[in-house]
């Protein structure tokens, strides 16, 4: 009867608590988190789910993500359009392929779309991106007239800044100005 239901609910809660404890122990032993000490890391909080700016923790409490990860900064967690695009790509020919020495139509199509956007050659109606048909819509001859002609895809802002700095050094070296190695920054 009623007591059996309460006992199974309590057992399930105990099982969840044990899983959470194991997760936290493994995390503390094996995971380096950004902005945390390697020798005395602060506690971490296991997440159950996230939607918009809200993160639900395993203990049932909800917090607002004020620091945000790279997706959530602009679009929030579980954005339906992004989730659908991920499911579509993952259900297709690949979910992700490293880009060093390899290429694929969705990435090339995205780069072409970005170039059209930054060069002012894309209407507001055309801003949504679908990987299928992306190569057919490329106008390679028309793109030769663009002021900006290259795209570098990066996984984060810090990596993009690092790569931009390295590209600037490489540019000057290739143009016989290898002595140009200093950067100006604001403090």
N, C-alpha and C positions, 0 to 999 in steps of 0.2 A: 503494500500500500504506500501510504504517504511517506513513511519513514524510509522506505527503499529509495524513493526518488531523491530525498535529501541526502542520503548516503552516497548515491552515485554522483550527485552534483558536487558534493564535497570531495569525492575522489578525483573527479575531473579537475576541480580547482587545484588540488594538491599536485596533480600531474602537470598542470600548466605552470605552477610555481616552480616545480623541479626543472622543467624545460627552460624557464626563464633564468633560473640560477645557473644552469649549465651554459646557456648562451652567454650570460654575463661573464662567467669565469673564462670561457674560451675567448671572448672578446678582449678581456683584460690581458690575457696571456699572449694573444697572437695578432691583435689588430692595432695598427698605429692610426690614430685619428688625427685629422688636421687640427692645428693649434693646441695640441695637448703635449704635455711632458712625456718623454719616452720612459723616464724612470719613475715618475709618480703621477700617472694619469688621473684626471678627475673621473668621477663616476659617469657611466653612459646610461641612457634610458632606452630600453627596448621598445620599438615601435610596432604597433599592430596594423595600423593603416593610416592613410593620409588622403585628404581631399581639400582642394583650394589651398588656403593658408593654414589649415588645421591639421595637427598631427595627433592621432590617438595612440596613447601609450598602452602597453600590455596590461597595466594595472587599471585601465579604464578611464584614466584622466585624459583630458585633451589640452594641448598647448597650441599657441599660435607660433608658427615658424617665422621668427623675426630675422633670422640670419639667412636662411634659404639656400637651397642647392641650385645648380645651374639651370635646371628646367623650371623650377618652381618660382624663381625670382620674377619672371614675367607672366607665366601662364597658370601657376598654381599646380598642385598635385592632382592627379587623376583628371586632367583636362580631357574632355571627351574627344576632341579633334585629334590631339596628340596620341591618346590611347588607341584610337581607331587606326591611325597611321602606323603605330608600332605593331599592332596586331596584324595589319595587312602586310607589312614588310616581313615580319617574323613568320607569317603563314605562307609566304611566297618562297622565293628561291634562297633567301638568306636573311638573317636578322642583323648581322654585322660582319664585315670583313675588314681586316686591317688594311690600311691604305698604302703602306710602304711597298712600292713596286707593283701594286695591283690596282685595278679600277673596276667600276661597274656603272651601269646605266643610271641608277637612282642618284649616285653621287655626282656624275657628270651633268645630269639634268638639273640637279639642285644648284651646282656651280653656275650653269648657264642662266638659270632663273635669277640667282643673286646678282650676276653681272648685269642682266637686263634691269633689275631693280635699281642698283646703285648708279647706273648710267641713264636713268630716267626713261627707259624704253619698255616699261611694263605698266599697263593700266591697273587701276584699283581692282577691277573685276578679275584680272588675271593673277592676283597675288596668291591664291591657294595653289599648292603644289601637289601633284599626283605623280608618282614615279612612272606609271604606265604611260607610254607615248612621249616621254620626255625627250628622247632622242629625235623623234620625228619633228618636234617643234623647234629644233635648233636651227638658227640662221647663222651659220658660221661665217658666211661672207659679210653679212650685216654687222656681225660682232667685231670685225676687224677695225671698224671705225670708232669703237668705244675708246674712251679715255682710260678707263680702268679695265684691264683685260685678264687679270689673274685672280684666282681665289685659293686661299690656303685654308683647309678645314682643320679645326682644332677642337679639342675636347674641353677646353676651359679658357677663361680670360688670361690667367697667368701664363699658360703655355703659349697663347697667341702673342702676348707681349714679348716673351722670351724669343720666340721664333722671328717676330718682326725685327727685333734688335739684331739677331744673327743674320737675317736677310740684308739688313742695312750694311752691316760689316762686309758681307759677301759682295754686295753691289759695288762698294767703293774699292774693294780688293780687285774685282774683275775689271774695273775701269782704271787700274794703275794707281789708285790712291790708297794703298794699303796702310798708310800712316794715319788715316782717318779712323781712329778707334775709340774716340771719346763720345759720351752721351751727355746731353744736358737734361737735368731733371729739376723739378720743383721740390722744395722741402717744406 
